């Protein structure tokens, strides 16, 4: 999953494996939303936040809003100096 990606309810977000590879568990989106954060570490513990989703009531509206916002960004928006 990429930051800013729109996911639909029940989309596969990832697969958790135990350290020995014996057990697997799929993680699905509980609702339609936009990915606003995710765990980058290869190891997760019970209770860790794996993916942060911002709930959106209408996926079409969210996609249009994200497209408009992304197209308005320029290099100055990413500069560390202000």
C-alpha positions in Angstrom: 0.0 0.0 0.0 1.2 3.5 -0.9 0.5 6.6 1.1 -2.5 8.4 -0.3 -3.8 5.2 -2.0 -7.6 4.7 -1.9 -8.7 1.3 -0.6 -12.2 -0.1 -0.7 -13.8 -2.0 2.2 -12.6 -5.6 2.3 -9.5 -4.9 0.0 -6.5 -7.0 1.0 -4.0 -4.7 2.8 -1.4 -7.3 3.6 -0.6 -10.7 5.0 0.8 -11.4 8.4 3.1 -14.4 8.8 4.4 -16.0 12.0 8.3 -16.0 12.3 8.5 -19.6 11.2 6.1 -19.1 8.3 3.6 -21.7 9.5 0.6 -19.5 9.9 -0.7 -16.7 7.8 -3.5 -14.2 8.3 -4.8 -11.8 5.8 -5.5 -8.2 6.8 -8.5 -6.5 5.0 -9.7 -2.9 5.0 -12.5 -2.6 7.5 -13.9 0.4 5.6 -13.3 2.5 2.5 -10.5 5.0 3.2 -7.2 6.6 2.2 -3.9 5.2 3.5 -2.4 8.0 5.6 0.3 5.9 7.3 1.7 2.4 7.5 4.3 0.3 9.4 7.6 -0.1 7.5 9.2 -2.5 9.9 9.3 -6.2 8.9 8.3 -7.3 12.4 4.9 -6.4 14.0 3.7 -7.2 17.5 0.1 -7.8 18.6 -1.6 -4.5 18.9 0.8 -2.6 16.5 -0.9 -0.2 14.1 -0.1 -1.7 10.7 -1.9 0.7 8.4 -3.7 4.0 9.2 -6.8 4.7 7.2 -8.7 7.9 7.0 -12.4 7.0 6.5 -14.0 8.5 3.5 -17.8 8.5 3.0 -17.6 8.5 -0.8 -14.7 7.1 -2.7 -15.3 9.1 -5.8 -15.2 12.4 -3.9 -12.1 11.3 -2.0 -10.3 10.4 -5.2 -11.2 13.8 -6.8 -10.1 15.7 -3.7 -6.8 13.8 -3.6 -6.1 14.4 -7.3 -6.8 18.2 -6.9 -4.6 18.4 -3.8 -1.7 16.5 -5.4 -1.9 18.6 -8.6 -1.6 21.8 -6.6 1.7 20.8 -4.9 5.0 22.2 -6.1 8.7 21.8 -5.0 8.3 24.4 -2.3 5.7 22.2 -0.5 8.4 19.6 0.0 11.3 21.9 1.0 12.6 21.7 4.6 13.5 25.3 4.4 10.8 27.9 4.7 
